[in-house]
Amino acid sequence: MRSGPFRNDLYKRLLPSIEDLCRSAFTEIGSHGWEHTIRVRALCSKIGREEGADPKVLDMAALFHDTMRLDEDHALRSAEFAFTTLSSMGFDNYFCAKVREAILPHSFSSGRLAKTAEAQVLADADRLDAMGAMGIYRTIQYNLEQGYPAERVAQHIREKLLKLEGLLYTITAKRMVRSRTEILELYLRSMEEELFDASISK
């Protein structure tokens, strides 16, 4: 049950401060940088309108979803951080719990199922940003950040990214994903052919 009416004035007044706080958790550029959060936020807005998700819960969840990215279970820690931070700012328990519930299952590796509309939209938005041309960009970024060789890009696309289409929840995301999968498949074929050509020429 809700603990009280949602205060729209509080949301509007504190949103710039919340954006600054979340932004401070990231580098501007990177595979999980602020640029990723901005894209996920935009995808959440687009998908959420179609799926009837609460826009304010979804917006907060998108902003906070990777703030504790360096932790082992970053989805859990980001969800807890969002809850405690928003509670301390005066948001009611119902709203804070909805944001936490939206963030908890978004991670591919967490194994948690997204049960609310907001959780499903956030998970789908996060997965869409890991696919297509942007997913390739982010995979290369991550490889460079970790010092991995080119073969690791192909492995990541084959073993993880191409599985994401089958893990989407919402009808809207499923409509959006096909072209992104096709881009990944084309890139993977091309990369593996070029890696093979380079290996036999040695």
PyMOL commands that set and color helices and strands:
alter all, ss='L'
color gray80, all
select helices_A, chain A and resi 8-23+34-51+55-64+74-88+93-103+117-128+132-146+150-159+161-167+171-200
alter helices_A, ss='H'
color red, helices_A
deselect
rebuild
show_as cartoon
